[in-house]
Amino acid sequence: YQAIIGSLLYCATQTRPDVAFAVGYLGRAMGKPTPELLQAAHKVLYYLHHHKHVGLRYHASAKPMSGMTDSDWATKHSTSGSVFMYQSAAISWGSKKQATIALSSTEAEIVAASEAAKEAISLHGFLHEVDEADDTPVSLACDNQSAIAVAYNPEHHSRMKHVERRHYFVRECVEDMKLVVPFVRTDANLADFFTKPLDNKRFFELRNSIMNYYKD
């Protein structure tokens, strides 16, 4: 089990965002695998084998790099998801279990947004070094209106006073004009792909959009 997940992690973090959530979730049980988890890992291998022709497809585009962030508050420890699109496909993505238990969906979204903000600043800096980005703020879209309000409002919120200060990094980036956090509908949020299991139709729709993969 550990050998399989270790190998799958390479795919999930480098070239195959379509298995990032599944591999990340299975990776949480590296110390205590079960026959059911091994069967699930084999299903990921089966999927990759039958979709080995699928890959990231980049096309030249004048659109600047943009990102989306999301979280799933349905479990004890929420899952943070993010994706950054550039030249028509994903250049960075993530699916990670949050270290702390969120007491609200807003808190879970703020934690996810702050983690994504760090990646946004790093990617923008790299693109700026190769003359592929200007000084305009990076767009990091979110589908939670309350989280967006917290990102833009510097006032203290009593319901958020327990949240660790480091999770307000996204607010600092907004104040420094490094990021903007627009609203995106949940059904258009590509980061939803990295936070929860999806039905087949939704999975393939988001996969094709994120990887810019469409059958010729």
N, C-alpha and C positions, 0 to 999 in steps of 0.2 A: 504493500500500500504506500509506504513512504517513498519507495523508488518511483512509483507511477506518478504520485503527486509532485515529487521533485522535478520530474521531467516535464510534467504538464505546466508547472509554474513558469518554465522558460517560454513556452508558447504563449501563455496567458499574459505575460508582462512584455513580450517583445513584438509579436506579430499577430496574435489571435485574440483580440478583445472579445470575441464572441464566446469564449470559454472563461473569461476572467472571473465572473461571479461564481460559477460552478466550482472552479478550481480553488478560489479563495475560501469558499464555504467548506469544501472538503478538507482544505488545509488546516482548519481549526481542530481537526480530530487526529492530527498526526501521531499523538502519543497514545491514543486509545481507539484504533481502527476496529471496525466490526465487519462481519461478512456483508451486511447491507451497504456499508460505505464502500467496500471494495467493489461491489456490484455497481454502485453509482459511478465510481471512478472508471470502470470498464465501459459504462455508457458514454462517458466523455470521450474515451478513446475511440469508441464506435462512431460517434458523431464526427470526430476529426478525420477518421479514415474515409467516411462517406462524403465528407465535404472538404477533402484535401485540395480541391481546385479553388477554394475560396481564399481570397487574400485582400489586403488593403490596396486600393487603387487610387492613386493620386492624379489629379488633373489640374493644370494651371488655372488659377483663379485670382481675381483681384481682391477678393474678400479678405479682410484681416482675420487673424486668429481669434477665435471666440471659444468660450467654454460654457458648460452647463453642469450644475451640481444638483444632487438629490440625496435623500436618505429614506430608509425604511424604518418606521417606528413600530412595526408589528411584533418585533421580538424584544427580548430582555436587553440585549446590547444591539443597538441600531447598526445598520450597515451604511457606510458613506459611499456614495458613487459620484464619479466625475468623468468628464470627457472633454477634450479640447480638439477642435476641428481646424484644419488648415489645409489648403489646397484640395478641398473636396472630401477629405477623409480624416480619420482620427490620427493625431500624432502623439497623444498621451491619454491615458485612461487609468482609472483606479477603482477598486472595489475592496473596501477595508472595514473590518469590524471596529466599531468605536470602543475605546478603552473604558469609558464611563457609561453609566446608565442614564439615559436622557429622561427627564420627567415630563417632557412635552414634545410634540412634533416640531415646534419652533426651535427648541434647544437642539434637537437632533439635526435640524437643517442648518443651524448656525455652526455647529461643530463640523459638519460636512463642508460647508462653504469656506470656513477658515482653512481647512486642509487643502481644499482646491485652490484657494487664493495663493498659497505658497507655491504651488505648481505653476499657476498663472504668471506670477512675478518671475519665476525662473525661466519659463519658456519665452516670455516677452523679452527678457534680457538677452537670451541667446539669439533670438531673431533680430534684435536691435544690433547686435555685434556683427551680424552678417548682412546688415543693411536691408532687412526684410520687414522692419517694423518702425513706426514713428513713435512719438511721445503721447499719442492718444491713449486714454484708459482702455484696458482690456475688458471686454464684456464677459461677465460670469453670470449667466441666467439661472434663476431659481423659480420653483413653482409654488413657493410658500410666501404669501403676502406678509405674514407676521415676521418671518425671518428677514425679509427685505426691509421692513420698517425698522427692525433692530439694527440692521447694517447701516441705515442712513440716519437714524436718530441717536445722537450722542447722549441723550438724557438717560438717567438711571431708571431701570425697570425693576420693580419689586419682585416680579415673578421670574426674573433672570439673575437675581443677585447671587445665586449659588453657583452660577456657571463660571468656570475658571477663566481668568483674564486672557489666557493664551487663545481661547476660542473666539475672542473678539478681534482677531487679527484682520478679518475681512472688513470690519468697521474702520480700522486704521488705514487700510488700503484705499477705502472709499474716500476717507477724509483727505488723504494725500493725493487724490486724483489719479491713483494707479489702476483702480477698478471701477466699473459701474455694474450694478446688479439689477438688470431688468427682469420683469416677470415673464415667464413662459408657461403656457398651459401644460398641464400634466401629460396630456396625450402627445405633446410635441417635445417633451423633455427627453432628450436622448440619454441623459444620465440615469433615467429610470431603468435602463438596461442592466445596470451594474449594482442594483440594490435588492432585487427580489426575483424569484422564479416567475416566468411569464408563460402564457399559453403560446402555442405554436405560431399563430398568426401574428401576434404582437412581437414575439421573439424575432421572426424573420424580417418583419418590417423594420425594426430598429437595427438589426444586424446589417441589413442592406444599406441603410442610411449612414450608419457609423463607418462601415468599411467601404462605402461607395461601390458596392458590388451589385451589379445587375446583369442578368444573363443576356448575352449578346443575341 
